[in-house]
Amino acid sequence: MEHAEFVERYKNGEIDVHIDKEAAGFFYEEKGFMPQYLRNQQRFIRFLFLGGTIGSIALFFYIPWYFALILLILSLQCAPKAQTMAAKGVLEASLKYPDIYYYSVSKGVLSVSERGSKHVTERHYTSYFHS
């Protein structure tokens, strides 16, 4: 499917888009590939996860344990959020930039199915986006 057709059909609600959440995060590794604002969002949410997790473990020794536990639980919730945000970012970039669309399709990160069809999904296709 060509990029213009993909964008048009997505905006008209004729297709479902399936994003591999695990592979979508790797799109953010190479500088200049994804738009900078999407890379910054991904960097921030991953910082919250990593910094919050390490910080809360260290805080167990300095503040009451229940505050540190609450912080740890909140920071651990950022990991799945980072995957979901990565998948949404790949979709957003694929709608705007043809190069990213073609690359994500060629790598199997993005797949398209007709709206309402019985799309057989693999285990890792967990993000479904509808217009």
N, C-alpha and C positions, 0 to 999 in steps of 0.2 A: 504494500500500500504506500503510495506516495505521501509526502509530508502534508501537502495542501489538503489532500483528501482526508488524511488522519485528523487534522485540525478541524475541518468542516464537520466531519461525522461525529467527532467528540463533542463539539459545541452543539450539534443538533440532537445529541443523546442517542445516537444510533448504535454506538459501540460501548463495550466495557473494556477498560484498560487494566491489565494485570502487571504488577511490578514485583520483581524479585527483591524483597526487602534486604536480604543478606548481601546481594551483589550491588545494590544501589549505593551503599556506603563507600564502595571503592571508587566511585565516580568523583569523589571529592578529594582524592589523594593528589592528583596531578594538578598543579597550579595552572590556571588559565583555561582549563577545560570547562568546568562549571562556572556560572556567573559568580562573581565575588560575594554578592550579598547572600547567596545560598550557601557558599562555603563558610561565611561568617556565622550564619545561623547554626550550621552543623558544628562548627568549632565551639560555639557557646554552649550548646546542649551537652556536648561531650566533656567540656570543661566542668560543667555542673556535676556530671556523673563522676568523673574521676576525682575532681577536687573535693566534692562532697563526701565521697566514699572514704578517701584517705583521711580527710579532715575529721570526719565523724569517728573513725577508728582512733585517731590520736586524741580526740576530745573525751573519750571514755575515761582517760586518766585525769582530766582536769575539771570536768563538770559532772553533775549528777548523771548517772548512766542512762536514765530515761530520756533526757534531752539528746544525748548522743545517739540513742537508738532511733528516736524520731527523725533526726537528721540523716541517719544512715538509710532508713526506709525511704525517705523522700528522694535522696540521691540515687538510690537503686532504681527508682521509677523512671529515671532519665534514660536508661539504656534502651528500653523498648521505644521510648519516645524518639530517640535519635534515629532508630531504624525507620520508624514511620515518617519522620520528617525528611529523611534521605529519599525515601520512595516518592513522597509528594514533590520534593525538589526535582527529582529526575523527570517526573511527569510534567511539572511546570516548565522546565527547561526544554523538554521534548516538544512541547506545544509552541515554544517561541523560536527554537533554533533547530533547523533541519539537520545539521551535522550531529547534534546530540541525539535526535530521534533515530537517525539511521544507525548510529553507533550502538545505541541501546537495543535496538531491534536485532542487529547483527550479533550482539553478544548474548542475546536471550534474556536480557534484563526486563525488557518491555515486550508484552505480547497483547494482541488485540483479539477480541471475540465479538461476535454479533450480540446485540442486546437481547437477552432472553434465551440465548442458546445454552445448551448443556456443555459448557466448556470443561473439558477434562483437565484438571490442574494437577501439577506436581506438588509435592509437599511444601516447597519453599515459596510458592506463589501465594502470598497471604495478603497482599494489599490490592484491593479492588477499588477502582475509582469510576464513578459515574458522573456525567456532566450534570 
